[in-house]
Amino acid sequence: MATKRDWVDYTNLAANVVQTAQLDGINSKMRQMAELELQKEYREQQEVAVAKCEDLLRDAVFFYSEQLRDLEEIASQNPVVAYIRGSHLKRTYEDMPQFKSSGFRKFEDKERLANVQRAYDRFIRESSSRLKPEELQKCNQCIEHIFDRDELLTVISAAEKAEQLEHDQAGLPEKQAAKQAELQKIKEEKQKTTEPVWVTLSYIVVAACAITAMLGFAILFAGSDGSEELCNRGLMLFIPSVVLLLVMVVVLSKNSYYAKTSELARKAAVLELAIASMTHSVSKKEAEIKKHRSLFAKFGTAKADDYRRMLRERDTLLTQMVGDFAKGFIERGEATAAPSASVATAFEVVLVGALADKSRSIAKVIRDVRPDLEGFGIIKLLKSRPGRVCQCASKDEAEYIGELLKNAGAQIEIVELS
């Protein structure tokens, strides 16, 4: 039979179980409330986004309805301009996937959009009925040109690059052969440059001075317990040896042999880099031209001058048909295709970042690109970011060096110097 103390323990245990169950229920309800709050916040954000999209779509419907009202006023006077501008507006909103009745939730908005679209279809049919077959054909050509003009400008630029590529490919073997001959000449000159005999002897003197200095330091250390004679002998060996060692190091560092070999190594590295960048430049241009295969198939394979003549003929026809309305498309295309006023004469490769575990591979690339930099110079360049790696005469060479650094784990920027 359970004692009084046991019944008290059972009661406390039952109370704890009930409290735990109540806490679990409260926590569950709190989590449900938090989820509902999140869902509510998400729905509110979604509602705001949908309302904003509807407002933009209403503005578009209003714009197209106002444009149609203006076109209806000139339709009787100039059906050609009315047909071209009306067809242009219709094709513009048809190319927008958002311009559909599904973007609205209210029926009146859907009906307003459908009325605008039906009005455009009716207006275009009525305008085309006032045109002769040859006029209608020219109008359709103008409409196609309005939408194809930017692509035609792109294909003109691609054709110019293709012609330049043919020229580069024709002259590439000759240029590479000239660079290779120059590189071979430098390598032969480097092989002929022999180390002077006195430099070899200087190495022996430096080694002897280093050994004597260490011996003197050992004797000096042994006499540090109070032996004055040993200290004097150690100093007599250590001090002259260190002085002579420093003098020999300075003499060797100023030796013209090392300066000449370093300069030859730098020239050889620059030439090897130039040879590699030539091939890289041609490959890059080939890849850029391949991107425009569909445009060449659309407009037909031709020279850049033929594409320019095609552009002039189509622009002339568009101007004859619609007058000042064509200036907006022509001037916009010219502004897009216009070259920059400042022509870059040089390009600078700047190191802006580097992965921590890629310092050695980055330093190796920098050493190949800049053989004139010593070890401390490379370390300083890696630490003081952003830092100038090198300056190149062409963009292709700068991009080639940039790719080498990127593959090594660096982040770089190419800056145009005008």
C-alpha positions as CSV (number, residue, x, y, z in Angstrom):
1,M,0.0,0.0,0.0
2,A,1.3,3.4,-1.0
3,T,2.3,5.8,1.8
4,K,1.3,9.4,2.1
5,R,4.6,10.6,0.7
6,D,4.1,8.4,-2.4
7,W,0.7,10.0,-3.1
8,V,2.2,13.4,-2.9
9,D,4.9,12.4,-5.4
10,Y,2.2,11.0,-7.7
11,T,0.2,14.2,-7.5
12,N,3.3,16.4,-8.3
13,L,4.1,14.1,-11.2
14,A,0.6,14.3,-12.6
15,A,0.7,18.1,-12.2
16,N,4.0,18.3,-14.1
17,V,2.6,16.1,-16.9
18,V,-0.5,18.4,-17.2
19,Q,1.7,21.5,-17.3
20,T,3.9,20.0,-19.9
21,A,1.0,19.2,-22.1
22,Q,-0.5,22.7,-21.6
23,L,2.9,24.2,-22.5
24,D,3.2,22.0,-25.7
25,G,-0.3,23.1,-26.7
26,I,0.5,26.8,-26.1
27,N,3.8,26.5,-28.1
28,S,2.0,24.8,-30.9
29,K,-0.6,27.6,-31.1
30,M,2.2,30.2,-30.9
31,R,3.9,28.5,-33.9
32,Q,0.7,28.4,-35.8
33,M,0.1,32.1,-35.1
34,A,3.7,32.9,-36.3
35,E,3.1,31.0,-39.5
36,L,-0.1,32.8,-40.1
37,E,1.6,36.1,-39.5
38,L,4.3,35.2,-42.1
39,Q,1.6,34.1,-44.5
40,K,-0.3,37.3,-43.9
41,E,2.9,39.4,-44.5
42,Y,3.6,37.4,-47.7
43,R,0.1,37.9,-49.0
44,E,0.3,41.6,-48.2
45,Q,3.5,41.9,-50.1
46,Q,2.1,39.9,-53.0
47,E,-1.0,42.1,-53.0
48,V,1.2,45.2,-53.2
49,A,3.2,43.8,-56.1
50,V,0.1,42.7,-58.0
51,A,-1.5,46.1,-57.5
52,K,1.7,47.9,-58.7
53,C,1.7,45.7,-61.9
54,E,-1.9,46.5,-62.5
55,D,-1.2,50.2,-62.2
56,L,1.6,49.9,-64.7
57,L,-0.6,47.9,-67.1
58,R,-3.4,50.5,-66.8
59,D,-0.9,53.2,-67.7
60,A,0.1,51.2,-70.7
61,V,-3.6,50.7,-71.8
62,F,-4.2,54.5,-71.4
63,F,-1.0,55.3,-73.5
64,Y,-2.0,53.0,-76.3
65,S,-5.6,54.3,-76.3
66,E,-4.4,57.9,-76.5
67,Q,-2.0,57.0,-79.3
68,L,-4.8,55.3,-81.2
69,R,-7.0,58.4,-80.8
70,D,-4.2,60.6,-82.3
71,L,-3.8,58.1,-85.2
72,E,-7.5,58.2,-86.0
73,E,-7.3,61.9,-86.5
74,I,-4.6,61.6,-89.2
75,A,-5.9,58.4,-90.8
76,S,-8.1,60.2,-93.4
77,Q,-5.2,62.6,-94.4
78,N,-2.3,60.1,-94.5
79,P,-3.3,56.4,-94.3
80,V,0.3,55.3,-95.0
81,V,1.6,56.9,-91.8
82,A,-1.5,55.8,-89.9
83,Y,-1.0,52.2,-91.0
84,I,2.7,52.0,-90.2
85,R,2.4,53.7,-86.8
86,G,-0.6,51.7,-85.9
87,S,1.0,48.4,-86.9
88,H,4.2,49.4,-85.0
89,L,2.2,50.1,-81.8
90,K,0.3,46.8,-82.1
91,R,3.4,44.8,-82.6
92,T,5.1,46.6,-79.7
93,Y,2.4,45.6,-77.2
94,E,2.2,42.1,-78.7
95,D,5.9,41.6,-78.0
96,M,5.2,42.4,-74.3
97,P,4.1,39.2,-72.5
98,Q,2.6,41.3,-69.6
99,F,0.2,43.1,-71.9
100,K,-2.6,40.5,-71.5
101,S,-6.0,40.4,-69.9
102,S,-4.7,37.9,-67.3
103,G,-2.7,40.7,-65.7
104,F,-6.0,42.2,-64.4
105,R,-8.3,40.9,-61.8
106,K,-11.3,43.1,-62.4
107,F,-13.6,42.5,-65.3
108,E,-13.8,46.2,-66.3
109,D,-10.0,46.3,-66.7
110,K,-10.0,43.2,-68.8
111,E,-12.7,44.6,-71.0
112,R,-10.9,47.9,-71.4
113,L,-7.7,46.1,-72.6
114,A,-9.7,43.9,-74.9
115,N,-11.4,47.0,-76.4
116,V,-8.1,48.7,-77.1
117,Q,-6.7,45.6,-78.8
118,R,-9.9,45.2,-80.9
119,A,-9.8,48.9,-81.8
120,Y,-6.2,48.5,-83.1
121,D,-7.1,45.5,-85.2
122,R,-10.0,47.4,-86.7
123,F,-8.0,50.5,-87.3
124,I,-5.2,48.6,-89.1
125,R,-7.8,46.8,-91.3
126,E,-9.4,50.0,-92.2
127,S,-6.1,51.7,-92.9
128,S,-4.8,48.9,-95.1
129,S,-8.1,49.0,-97.1
130,R,-7.2,52.6,-98.2
131,L,-3.8,51.5,-99.5
132,K,-2.8,50.2,-102.9
133,P,-1.1,46.8,-103.0
134,E,2.4,48.3,-103.7
135,E,1.9,50.9,-100.9
136,L,0.9,48.1,-98.5
137,Q,4.0,46.1,-99.4
138,K,6.3,49.1,-98.8
139,C,4.5,49.8,-95.5
140,N,5.1,46.2,-94.3
141,Q,8.8,46.5,-95.4
142,C,9.0,49.7,-93.3
143,I,7.4,48.0,-90.3
144,E,9.9,45.1,-90.5
145,H,12.8,47.5,-90.8
146,I,11.7,49.4,-87.7
147,F,12.0,46.2,-85.6
148,D,15.0,44.8,-87.5
149,R,17.1,48.0,-87.6
150,D,19.0,47.3,-84.3
151,E,19.8,43.8,-85.5
152,L,21.0,45.2,-88.8
153,L,23.4,47.6,-87.0
154,T,24.7,44.6,-85.0
155,V,25.3,42.6,-88.1
156,I,27.2,45.5,-89.7
157,S,29.5,45.6,-86.6
158,A,29.9,41.8,-86.8
159,A,30.7,41.9,-90.5
160,E,33.4,44.6,-89.8
161,K,34.9,42.3,-87.1
162,A,34.8,39.3,-89.5
163,E,36.7,41.3,-92.2
164,Q,39.2,42.4,-89.6
165,L,39.5,38.8,-88.5
166,E,40.3,37.7,-92.0
167,H,43.0,40.4,-92.2
168,D,44.4,39.3,-88.8
169,Q,44.4,35.6,-89.7
170,A,46.2,36.4,-93.0
171,G,49.0,38.4,-91.2
172,L,49.1,36.2,-88.1
173,P,51.8,33.7,-89.3
174,E,54.1,36.5,-90.5
175,K,53.7,38.4,-87.2
176,Q,54.2,35.3,-85.1
177,A,57.3,34.3,-87.2
178,A,58.8,37.8,-86.7
179,K,58.2,37.6,-82.9
180,Q,59.6,34.0,-82.8
181,A,62.7,35.1,-84.6
182,E,63.2,38.0,-82.2
183,L,62.6,35.6,-79.3
184,Q,65.1,33.1,-80.6
185,K,67.7,35.9,-81.1
186,I,67.2,36.9,-77.4
187,K,67.6,33.3,-76.2
188,E,70.8,32.9,-78.2
189,E,72.1,36.2,-76.8
190,K,71.3,35.0,-73.3
191,Q,73.1,31.7,-73.9
192,K,76.2,33.6,-75.2
193,T,76.2,35.9,-72.1
194,T,78.6,34.0,-69.8
195,E,79.3,34.7,-66.2
196,P,82.7,36.4,-65.6
197,V,85.4,34.5,-63.9
198,W,85.8,37.1,-61.1
199,V,82.1,36.5,-60.3
200,T,82.7,32.8,-59.7
201,L,85.7,33.7,-57.5
202,S,83.5,36.2,-55.7
203,Y,81.2,33.4,-54.7
204,I,84.1,31.5,-53.2
205,V,85.1,34.7,-51.3
206,V,81.6,35.2,-50.0
207,A,81.4,31.5,-48.8
208,A,84.8,31.9,-47.1
209,C,83.7,35.2,-45.4
210,A,80.5,33.5,-44.2
211,I,82.3,30.6,-42.7
212,T,84.9,32.9,-41.1
213,A,82.1,35.1,-39.7
214,M,80.4,32.0,-38.1
215,L,83.7,30.8,-36.7
216,G,84.4,34.2,-35.2
217,F,81.0,34.3,-33.7
218,A,81.4,30.9,-32.2
219,I,84.8,31.9,-30.6
220,L,83.2,35.2,-29.4
221,F,80.4,33.2,-27.8
222,A,82.8,30.8,-26.2
223,G,84.8,33.6,-24.7
224,S,81.7,35.4,-23.3
225,D,82.2,33.6,-19.9
226,G,85.1,35.9,-19.1
227,S,88.0,34.9,-21.4
228,E,89.2,38.2,-22.9
229,E,91.6,36.6,-25.3
230,L,88.9,34.5,-26.9
231,C,86.7,37.6,-27.2
232,N,89.4,39.5,-29.0
233,R,90.2,36.7,-31.4
234,G,86.5,36.2,-32.1
235,L,86.0,40.0,-32.8
236,M,89.1,40.0,-35.1
237,L,87.6,37.2,-37.2
238,F,83.9,38.3,-37.0
239,I,84.0,42.0,-37.8
240,P,86.3,41.9,-40.9
241,S,84.5,38.9,-42.3
242,V,81.1,40.6,-42.0
243,V,82.3,43.8,-43.5
244,L,83.9,42.0,-46.4
245,L,80.8,39.9,-46.9
246,L,78.6,43.0,-47.1
247,V,81.0,44.6,-49.6
248,M,81.0,41.5,-51.8
249,V,77.1,41.2,-51.7
250,V,76.8,44.9,-52.8
251,V,79.4,44.4,-55.6
252,L,77.6,41.3,-56.9
253,S,74.2,43.0,-56.8
254,K,75.6,45.8,-58.9
255,N,77.1,43.5,-61.4
256,S,76.1,44.3,-65.0
257,Y,75.9,40.6,-65.8
258,Y,72.8,40.1,-63.7
259,A,71.3,43.3,-65.0
260,K,71.8,42.2,-68.6
261,T,70.4,38.7,-68.0
262,S,67.4,40.1,-66.1
263,E,66.7,42.5,-69.0
264,L,67.0,39.6,-71.5
265,A,64.6,37.5,-69.4
266,R,62.1,40.3,-69.3
267,K,62.2,40.9,-73.0
268,A,61.8,37.1,-73.6
269,A,58.7,37.0,-71.3
270,V,57.2,40.0,-73.0
271,L,57.6,38.4,-76.5
272,E,56.2,35.0,-75.3
273,L,53.2,36.9,-73.9
274,A,52.7,38.8,-77.1
275,I,52.9,35.6,-79.2
276,A,50.3,33.9,-77.0
277,S,48.0,37.0,-76.9
278,M,48.0,37.1,-80.8
279,T,46.4,33.6,-80.9
280,H,44.1,34.4,-78.0
281,S,42.9,37.6,-79.8
282,V,42.0,35.7,-83.0
283,S,40.2,32.9,-81.0
284,K,38.2,35.5,-79.1
285,K,37.1,37.3,-82.3
286,E,36.1,34.0,-83.8
287,A,33.9,33.3,-80.8
288,E,32.3,36.7,-80.9
289,I,31.5,36.4,-84.6
290,K,30.0,32.9,-84.1
291,K,27.4,34.5,-81.7
292,H,25.9,36.3,-84.7
293,R,25.3,33.3,-87.0
294,S,21.5,33.7,-86.8
295,L,21.8,37.4,-87.9
296,F,24.0,36.5,-90.9
297,A,21.4,33.8,-91.8
298,K,18.6,36.3,-91.5
299,F,20.1,39.1,-93.5
300,G,22.3,37.0,-95.8
301,T,26.0,36.7,-95.7
302,A,27.6,39.8,-97.2
303,K,30.3,42.4,-96.7
304,A,29.9,45.3,-94.2
305,D,29.5,47.8,-97.1
306,D,26.6,45.7,-98.5
307,Y,24.9,45.8,-95.1
308,R,25.5,49.6,-94.9
309,R,23.9,50.0,-98.3
310,M,21.0,47.9,-97.2
311,L,20.6,50.1,-94.2
312,R,20.7,53.3,-96.2
313,E,18.1,52.0,-98.7
314,R,15.7,50.9,-95.9
315,D,16.2,54.2,-94.0
316,T,15.5,56.1,-97.1
317,L,12.3,54.2,-97.8
318,L,11.2,54.6,-94.2
319,T,11.8,58.4,-94.3
320,Q,9.9,58.7,-97.6
321,M,6.9,56.8,-96.2
322,V,6.6,58.4,-92.7
323,G,8.7,61.5,-92.8
324,D,9.8,62.9,-89.4
325,F,8.5,59.8,-87.6
326,A,11.5,57.9,-89.0
327,K,14.1,60.2,-87.4
328,G,13.5,58.8,-83.9
329,F,14.5,55.3,-85.0
330,I,17.4,56.4,-87.1
331,E,18.9,58.8,-84.6
332,R,18.5,56.3,-81.8
333,G,20.4,53.7,-83.8
334,E,23.1,56.1,-84.6
335,A,23.5,57.1,-81.0
336,T,23.8,53.4,-80.0
337,A,26.4,52.6,-82.8
338,A,28.5,55.8,-82.3
339,P,32.0,55.1,-81.0
340,S,33.2,56.7,-77.9
341,A,34.8,60.1,-78.1
342,S,37.8,59.1,-76.0
343,V,40.0,56.5,-77.6
344,A,42.0,54.4,-75.2
345,T,45.7,54.2,-76.0
346,A,46.6,51.8,-73.3
347,F,45.1,49.3,-70.9
348,E,46.1,48.6,-67.3
349,V,45.6,45.3,-65.5
350,V,44.7,46.0,-61.8
351,L,44.7,43.3,-59.1
352,V,41.6,44.0,-56.8
353,G,41.3,40.7,-54.9
354,A,42.8,37.3,-54.4
355,L,41.9,34.0,-52.8
356,A,43.9,33.4,-49.6
357,D,45.0,29.9,-50.7
358,K,46.0,31.0,-54.2
359,S,48.8,33.4,-53.4
360,R,51.5,31.2,-54.8
361,S,49.8,30.6,-58.1
362,I,49.0,34.3,-58.5
363,A,52.6,35.2,-57.6
364,K,53.9,32.8,-60.3
365,V,51.7,34.4,-63.0
366,I,52.8,37.9,-61.8
367,R,56.5,36.7,-62.0
368,D,56.0,35.5,-65.5
369,V,54.3,38.7,-66.6
370,R,56.6,41.0,-64.7
371,P,60.0,39.4,-64.5
372,D,61.5,42.8,-63.4
373,L,59.7,42.5,-60.1
374,E,61.6,41.0,-57.2
375,G,60.1,38.7,-54.6
376,F,59.4,41.6,-52.2
377,G,57.8,43.6,-55.0
378,I,55.4,40.7,-55.7
379,I,54.5,40.3,-52.0
380,K,53.9,44.1,-51.8
381,L,51.6,43.9,-54.9
382,L,49.6,41.1,-53.4
383,K,49.1,42.8,-50.1
384,S,48.5,46.4,-51.3
385,R,45.3,45.9,-53.3
386,P,44.2,47.3,-55.6
387,G,47.6,47.2,-57.2
388,R,48.8,47.8,-60.8
389,V,50.1,44.5,-62.3
390,C,51.1,45.8,-65.7
391,Q,50.3,48.1,-68.6
392,C,49.5,46.7,-72.0
393,A,49.4,48.4,-75.4
394,S,46.3,46.4,-76.6
395,K,43.1,45.3,-75.0
396,D,43.5,41.7,-76.2
397,E,46.9,41.4,-74.4
398,A,45.4,42.9,-71.2
399,E,42.4,40.5,-71.3
400,Y,44.8,37.6,-71.9
401,I,46.9,38.5,-68.8
402,G,43.6,39.0,-66.9
403,E,42.4,35.5,-67.8
404,L,45.8,34.0,-66.6
405,L,45.3,35.8,-63.3
406,K,41.7,34.8,-63.0
407,N,42.5,31.2,-63.6
408,A,45.2,31.5,-60.8
409,G,42.5,32.7,-58.4
410,A,42.7,36.5,-58.6
411,Q,40.1,39.2,-59.1
412,I,41.2,41.8,-61.7
413,E,39.9,44.9,-63.5
414,I,41.0,46.2,-66.8
415,V,41.2,50.0,-66.9
416,E,41.4,52.0,-70.1
417,L,44.0,54.8,-70.1
418,S,43.1,57.5,-72.6
